[in-house]
Amino acid sequence: MQLPVAYQKAKENIFKIWTTLQPLLTVHVGLASSSKELIILEQCGKNKGYQEMDTCGFHPEGGCCILDGPEKIESIINMKSLWKNISLEGIDIIFSRDAGRYICDYTYYTSLYYGNGRAAFIHVPPLSKSVTAHILGKALRTIILEMLKQCREERE
């Protein structure tokens, strides 16, 4: 599902995902346009600091995702472990604890909130001659399969 670059609409769609589909894990993928040949695994979402306007000209009330929500929420997925243990062909991977304060981080925090930590966020670079759709697709498949392994291990 493609989420709009609009805080409220993104939040509504994420709420629907968690209440209707009730997934084991939701993996969000966002474009890091300044990132070249680099996938970024985000560990946590932050609740406050959203002052930048979205495509509709709005920003969240009080600059936060969920009023009275925790300051940050960690994913149940251990991104640092993924980063250390995954080898990708044709693209580098790094670990991050700050997805920025725009729609990506807002989406991530909201999904972590509604999904009780069962969400993940991956920032990807734009497609290019060196990062083709094939390379990026293979990398995302490898990462997501490892995330699902972690989910299964946690459930057991």
Disulfide bonds with the S-S distance in Angstrom:
none
